[in-house]
Amino acid sequence: MCLGYAQNILRRPPFTHVLSLDVESEEIFFGSKNQKSKLAILFVNYSLKLTVTHHRSKIQIISDKHNIFGMNRENQHEIPEIRTCYRMTNLREYLVISVGGDCRSSATYNDLWIYNTISGMWKHNQPIIELGTICEYSEIYSFGNKVYIFGYDHLYKPHRKIPCLVSFNVNDTNWETVYIHNEDKDENEPPYMCVNLFYYHNKSLYVLGTLHRDDISINSNYSDENDSSEDSTNIESENSVVMYKFCLVTSTWTLVQQTGVKPIFYGQAYATVFNNQLFMFCRESTATTKFREVNILDLSTYVWARRETQSKNKQCPYARVGESYAFSSNCAFMSGGRTLNNNASYEDIWRIELETLEWIQTGLFSFYKNPSSSHLCC
């Protein structure tokens, strides 16, 4: 789900150790104390990825920085290869890492790694079907027992086609082809677009992104008459926000008509579904209102709105970019990031309650003070 930074991850082998933080007591300790884990943070030198395992109640960190302890040592050779541009998601007690490549050798990885936060074991899963670039340039999302993956047809084009969708079941380790692009099959399938968000809701997969206005006339299904987004201030001002829904029951695509104040995209977005609403956060946004309001989509009406956040002590996170987001059942966690002038990085951890949109600072995090550190999450 997140892009890594090659200059920071090539110095050491990644994915080797675990550190845990109790969210309630803010106690930091090595290992999987009491076998509990809730918020998992993955470090690759100064790069960080953050996710939530909904299984129990700890923050867990997988780090190559510290070697006080290790995962199951007789299986330490079975860990992911050093890589950049990989994606990460979670389901239950599992962390899932997919795709990526090695900048030194130009190798790409068409595989899936699953880390069990309880046993401390990695498991490698190679697709048994030919997926082309699905795992080289992809986005992933998890729900239930399945990890859903879609791939791009080209890594370096800003507007790309979605050639296929696949799923992986963590219970029986089965791969399934959910969708394959066919020029004559479905006229409603997504056109070339820049995908900013990929998520699951109510037996459907959604892709949300920007469609270049030069292509709008080609896509006769698109209409922006209800478009009230603030495109004039968007860094991609020539694009229009579109959303496509893929129904897993009927295997069909539908263009979703959105109304209200559409979000302004600054690169990749992160979101979670709570009470039939989609809560969205943009890590690369530099807007002054970034932490004082949240973009919310009503999934029953597809109406966008912006709601103000609050705090009992009138405090909210400092302005930053590149911060991490992770989601639990009724809250979101935010950590790290760097100052707008890129001179320093933040080490704080915040929680926002999705019901009240109240920001709460949960504690300080004291690892990796390098100003160039990048906090990435899924």
C-alpha positions as CSV (number, residue, x, y, z in Angstrom):
1,M,0.0,0.0,0.0
2,C,2.9,2.3,0.5
3,L,6.0,3.2,-1.4
4,G,9.4,2.7,0.3
5,Y,12.5,4.8,0.0
6,A,15.5,3.0,-1.6
7,Q,18.2,5.2,-0.1
8,N,17.1,4.2,3.4
9,I,16.4,0.5,3.1
10,L,19.5,-0.9,1.3
11,R,21.8,-0.8,4.3
12,R,20.6,-3.8,6.3
13,P,18.5,-6.9,5.7
14,P,14.9,-6.0,6.7
15,F,12.2,-7.8,8.6
16,T,14.1,-9.5,11.5
17,H,12.9,-8.3,14.9
18,V,9.9,-7.3,16.9
19,L,9.3,-4.5,19.5
20,S,6.0,-4.0,21.3
21,L,4.3,-1.0,22.8
22,D,1.3,-1.2,25.1
23,V,-1.2,1.4,23.9
24,E,-2.8,1.9,27.4
25,S,0.3,2.0,29.6
26,E,2.7,3.2,26.9
27,E,5.2,0.5,28.1
28,I,7.7,-0.4,25.4
29,F,9.3,-3.8,25.5
30,F,11.0,-6.4,23.3
31,G,9.3,-9.5,22.1
32,S,5.6,-10.3,22.1
33,K,4.8,-9.8,25.8
34,N,1.7,-11.8,26.8
35,Q,1.3,-12.6,23.1
36,K,-0.7,-9.5,22.6
37,S,-0.5,-7.2,19.6
38,K,-2.8,-4.6,18.1
39,L,-1.0,-1.8,16.3
40,A,1.9,-3.2,14.3
41,I,4.7,-1.0,13.0
42,L,7.1,-2.3,10.4
43,F,10.6,-0.7,10.2
44,V,13.1,-1.0,7.4
45,N,16.0,1.0,8.6
46,Y,14.6,4.6,8.7
47,S,11.5,3.7,6.7
48,L,8.4,2.6,8.6
49,K,5.1,0.9,7.8
50,L,2.2,0.8,10.2
51,T,-0.8,-1.4,10.4
52,V,-3.3,-2.8,13.0
53,T,-3.7,-6.4,13.8
54,H,-7.2,-6.6,15.3
55,H,-6.4,-9.7,17.3
56,R,-5.5,-8.2,20.7
57,S,-4.2,-5.0,22.4
58,K,-0.6,-4.2,21.8
59,I,1.4,-2.1,19.4
60,Q,4.0,-4.4,17.7
61,I,7.0,-3.3,15.8
62,I,9.0,-5.4,13.4
63,S,12.5,-3.8,13.3
64,D,15.9,-4.6,11.8
65,K,17.5,-2.0,14.0
66,H,17.7,-4.1,17.2
67,N,19.0,-7.6,17.6
68,I,18.3,-8.1,21.3
69,F,16.0,-11.0,20.3
70,G,14.9,-12.5,17.0
71,M,12.0,-14.3,15.5
72,N,12.1,-18.1,15.4
73,R,15.9,-18.3,14.8
74,E,16.0,-21.7,13.0
75,N,13.7,-20.1,10.4
76,Q,15.4,-16.7,10.1
77,H,16.5,-17.6,6.5
78,E,12.7,-17.6,5.6
79,I,12.2,-13.9,5.7
80,P,11.3,-11.5,2.8
81,E,14.2,-10.4,0.6
82,I,15.3,-6.8,0.9
83,R,13.0,-4.8,-1.3
84,T,11.5,-1.3,-2.0
85,C,8.0,-0.3,-3.1
86,Y,6.3,-3.1,-1.3
87,R,2.8,-3.0,0.0
88,M,1.5,-4.0,3.4
89,T,-1.9,-4.8,5.0
90,N,-3.3,-6.8,7.9
91,L,-6.0,-9.2,8.9
92,R,-6.5,-10.6,12.4
93,E,-3.1,-11.4,13.8
94,Y,-1.3,-11.4,10.4
95,L,0.8,-8.8,8.7
96,V,0.8,-9.2,4.9
97,I,3.6,-7.9,2.7
98,S,3.3,-8.1,-1.1
99,V,5.3,-7.1,-4.2
100,G,8.3,-4.8,-4.4
101,G,11.6,-4.9,-6.0
102,D,15.4,-4.7,-5.5
103,C,16.8,-1.4,-6.8
104,R,20.3,-2.9,-6.9
105,S,19.5,-5.8,-9.2
106,S,16.2,-4.4,-10.8
107,A,14.5,-7.6,-9.6
108,T,10.8,-7.6,-9.0
109,Y,9.0,-9.9,-6.6
110,N,5.7,-11.5,-7.6
111,D,5.0,-13.0,-4.2
112,L,3.2,-12.6,-0.8
113,W,4.7,-12.9,2.7
114,I,2.6,-13.3,5.8
115,Y,3.9,-12.6,9.3
116,N,2.1,-14.2,12.3
117,T,2.4,-11.7,15.2
118,I,1.6,-14.5,17.7
119,S,4.1,-17.1,16.6
120,G,6.7,-14.7,15.2
121,M,6.9,-16.7,11.9
122,W,7.1,-15.6,8.3
123,K,5.4,-17.7,5.6
124,H,6.1,-17.3,1.9
125,N,3.3,-17.7,-0.6
126,Q,4.0,-17.8,-4.4
127,P,1.1,-17.3,-6.7
128,I,0.2,-20.5,-8.5
129,I,-1.3,-18.6,-11.4
130,E,0.4,-16.3,-13.9
131,L,-0.4,-12.8,-12.7
132,G,1.9,-10.8,-15.0
133,T,2.5,-7.5,-13.3
134,I,-0.2,-7.9,-10.7
135,C,2.3,-8.3,-7.9
136,E,5.0,-6.1,-9.3
137,Y,2.9,-2.8,-9.4
138,S,-0.1,-3.3,-7.2
139,E,-2.3,-2.2,-4.3
140,I,-3.7,-4.5,-1.6
141,Y,-6.5,-4.5,0.9
142,S,-7.7,-7.2,3.3
143,F,-11.1,-8.2,4.6
144,G,-12.3,-11.3,6.4
145,N,-9.9,-14.1,5.5
146,K,-8.9,-12.7,2.2
147,V,-6.3,-10.3,0.8
148,Y,-7.4,-8.5,-2.4
149,I,-4.8,-7.4,-4.9
150,F,-5.0,-5.4,-8.1
151,G,-2.1,-4.6,-10.4
152,Y,-1.2,-1.8,-12.7
153,D,-0.3,-2.3,-16.4
154,H,2.7,0.1,-16.0
155,L,4.7,1.3,-13.0
156,Y,5.8,4.8,-14.2
157,K,2.6,6.1,-15.9
158,P,0.5,8.3,-13.6
159,H,-2.7,7.1,-15.2
160,R,-2.8,3.3,-15.6
161,K,-5.2,0.5,-16.4
162,I,-6.2,-2.2,-14.0
163,P,-5.6,-5.5,-15.8
164,C,-6.8,-7.8,-13.1
165,L,-8.0,-8.4,-9.5
166,V,-7.0,-11.5,-7.5
167,S,-7.6,-12.7,-3.9
168,F,-5.6,-14.8,-1.5
169,N,-7.2,-16.7,1.3
170,V,-5.0,-16.9,4.4
171,N,-6.9,-19.9,5.8
172,D,-6.5,-22.3,2.9
173,T,-3.7,-20.4,1.1
174,N,-5.8,-20.5,-2.2
175,W,-5.4,-17.9,-4.9
176,E,-8.4,-16.8,-7.0
177,T,-8.7,-14.7,-10.1
178,V,-11.5,-12.2,-9.3
179,Y,-11.3,-10.2,-12.5
180,I,-9.3,-10.0,-15.7
181,H,-9.5,-7.0,-18.1
182,N,-11.3,-7.8,-21.4
183,E,-11.8,-5.0,-24.0
184,D,-15.2,-6.5,-25.1
185,K,-16.5,-7.7,-21.7
186,D,-17.5,-4.8,-19.6
187,E,-17.9,-1.2,-20.9
188,N,-18.2,0.0,-17.3
189,E,-14.7,-1.1,-16.2
190,P,-12.4,1.7,-15.0
191,P,-10.5,3.6,-17.7
192,Y,-6.9,4.7,-17.4
193,M,-6.8,6.5,-14.1
194,C,-4.5,7.4,-11.2
195,V,-5.7,5.3,-8.3
196,N,-5.4,7.1,-4.9
197,L,-7.5,4.7,-2.8
198,F,-8.4,1.0,-2.8
199,Y,-10.9,-0.4,-0.2
200,Y,-13.6,-3.0,0.5
201,H,-17.2,-2.6,1.6
202,N,-20.3,-4.7,1.6
203,K,-19.1,-7.5,-0.8
204,S,-17.6,-4.9,-3.2
205,L,-14.1,-3.5,-4.0
206,Y,-13.8,0.2,-4.7
207,V,-11.1,2.1,-6.6
208,L,-11.1,5.9,-6.1
209,G,-8.8,8.2,-8.0
210,T,-8.3,10.8,-10.6
211,L,-9.3,10.7,-14.3
212,H,-7.5,13.1,-16.6
213,R,-9.9,15.5,-18.2
214,D,-8.5,14.7,-21.7
215,D,-10.0,11.2,-21.2
216,I,-13.4,12.3,-19.8
217,S,-15.0,12.6,-23.3
218,I,-13.7,9.1,-24.1
219,N,-15.4,7.7,-21.0
220,S,-19.1,8.4,-21.9
221,N,-20.2,7.1,-18.5
222,Y,-18.5,9.9,-16.6
223,S,-20.3,13.1,-15.7
224,D,-19.0,15.9,-13.5
225,E,-22.2,18.0,-13.3
226,N,-22.3,17.3,-9.6
227,D,-18.6,17.7,-9.1
228,S,-18.2,20.2,-6.2
229,S,-14.6,19.4,-5.4
230,E,-12.0,22.1,-5.1
231,D,-10.0,21.1,-8.1
232,S,-8.6,24.6,-8.5
233,T,-6.5,24.1,-5.4
234,N,-5.6,20.5,-6.1
235,I,-2.0,19.7,-7.2
236,E,-3.7,17.6,-9.8
237,S,-6.0,20.4,-10.9
238,E,-6.5,18.9,-14.4
239,N,-7.9,15.7,-13.0
240,S,-11.4,14.8,-11.8
241,V,-12.2,12.5,-8.9
242,V,-13.9,9.2,-9.9
243,M,-14.9,6.1,-8.1
244,Y,-15.5,2.6,-9.5
245,K,-17.2,-0.3,-7.7
246,F,-16.5,-3.9,-8.4
247,C,-19.2,-6.3,-7.1
248,L,-17.7,-9.6,-6.0
249,V,-21.1,-11.3,-6.3
250,T,-21.9,-10.3,-9.9
251,S,-18.3,-9.6,-11.1
252,T,-19.3,-6.4,-12.6
253,W,-18.0,-2.8,-12.5
254,T,-20.1,0.3,-11.8
255,L,-19.2,3.9,-12.0
256,V,-20.3,5.5,-8.6
257,Q,-21.8,8.9,-8.8
258,Q,-20.5,11.0,-6.0
259,T,-21.9,14.3,-4.7
260,G,-20.9,16.8,-2.0
261,V,-17.5,18.2,-1.3
262,K,-15.1,15.7,-2.8
263,P,-11.6,15.3,-1.2
264,I,-8.5,16.9,-2.6
265,F,-5.9,14.3,-3.4
266,Y,-2.3,14.7,-2.7
267,G,-0.9,11.3,-3.8
268,Q,-2.0,8.2,-2.1
269,A,-4.8,8.3,0.5
270,Y,-5.6,6.0,3.4
271,A,-9.1,5.2,4.7
272,T,-11.2,2.9,6.9
273,V,-14.9,2.1,7.0
274,F,-16.8,2.8,10.2
275,N,-20.6,3.0,10.7
276,N,-21.2,2.7,7.0
277,Q,-18.9,5.7,6.4
278,L,-15.5,6.0,4.8
279,F,-13.0,8.1,6.8
280,M,-10.1,9.3,4.6
281,F,-6.7,10.7,5.4
282,C,-4.0,12.1,3.0
283,R,-0.5,11.7,4.3
284,E,1.1,14.0,1.7
285,S,-1.3,16.9,2.1
286,T,0.2,20.2,3.3
287,A,-3.2,21.9,3.9
288,T,-3.4,23.9,7.1
289,T,-6.7,22.2,8.0
290,K,-5.2,18.7,7.6
291,F,-5.7,17.6,11.2
292,R,-8.6,19.9,11.9
293,E,-11.1,18.2,9.5
294,V,-11.7,14.8,8.0
295,N,-13.1,13.8,4.6
296,I,-16.0,11.4,5.1
297,L,-18.1,9.6,2.5
298,D,-21.5,8.3,3.4
299,L,-21.5,4.8,1.7
300,S,-25.3,4.6,1.6
301,T,-25.7,7.9,-0.4
302,Y,-22.1,8.5,-1.7
303,V,-22.2,12.0,-0.4
304,W,-18.9,13.6,0.7
305,A,-18.6,15.9,3.7
306,R,-15.9,17.4,5.8
307,R,-16.2,17.3,9.6
308,E,-14.2,19.2,12.1
309,T,-12.0,17.3,14.6
310,Q,-11.8,18.2,18.2
311,S,-9.6,17.8,21.3
312,K,-10.3,18.2,25.0
313,N,-7.1,20.2,25.5
314,K,-7.4,22.0,22.2
315,Q,-4.3,20.2,20.8
316,C,-4.0,18.3,17.6
317,P,-1.0,17.0,15.6
318,Y,1.6,19.5,14.3
319,A,1.6,20.1,10.6
320,R,3.5,17.5,8.8
321,V,3.7,15.2,5.7
322,G,4.6,11.6,5.3
323,E,2.9,10.4,8.5
324,S,1.7,6.9,9.2
325,Y,-1.9,5.8,9.6
326,A,-3.4,2.6,10.9
327,F,-6.9,1.7,11.7
328,S,-8.6,-0.3,14.4
329,S,-12.4,-1.0,14.7
330,N,-13.4,2.5,16.0
331,C,-10.3,4.6,15.8
332,A,-7.3,5.6,13.7
333,F,-3.7,5.9,14.8
334,M,-1.3,8.4,13.4
335,S,2.5,8.5,13.9
336,G,5.6,10.0,12.6
337,G,6.1,12.1,9.5
338,R,8.4,15.0,8.8
339,T,8.2,18.8,9.0
340,L,6.9,20.7,5.9
341,N,10.5,21.9,5.2
342,N,11.8,18.3,5.6
343,N,14.4,19.4,8.2
344,A,13.2,17.1,11.0
345,S,10.9,14.1,11.7
346,Y,8.2,13.6,14.3
347,E,8.1,10.7,16.8
348,D,4.7,11.2,18.4
349,I,1.7,8.8,18.3
350,W,-1.8,10.1,18.1
351,R,-5.2,8.4,18.2
352,I,-8.4,9.8,16.7
353,E,-11.8,8.4,17.7
354,L,-13.9,7.9,14.6
355,E,-17.2,8.4,16.5
356,T,-16.3,11.8,17.9
357,L,-13.3,12.8,15.8
358,E,-11.4,13.6,19.0
359,W,-7.6,13.7,18.8
360,I,-5.7,12.1,21.7
361,Q,-1.9,12.0,22.0
362,T,-1.1,8.6,23.3
363,G,2.6,9.0,24.0
364,L,6.1,9.6,22.5
365,F,8.1,7.3,20.3
366,S,11.8,7.6,20.5
367,F,13.3,5.5,17.7
368,Y,15.0,6.8,14.5
369,K,15.6,10.5,15.0
370,N,17.2,10.8,11.6
371,P,15.6,13.9,9.9
372,S,15.4,11.9,6.7
373,S,13.3,9.1,8.2
374,S,10.1,8.2,6.4
375,H,7.0,7.0,8.1
376,L,4.9,4.8,5.8
377,C,1.7,2.9,6.5
378,C,-1.1,1.0,5.0
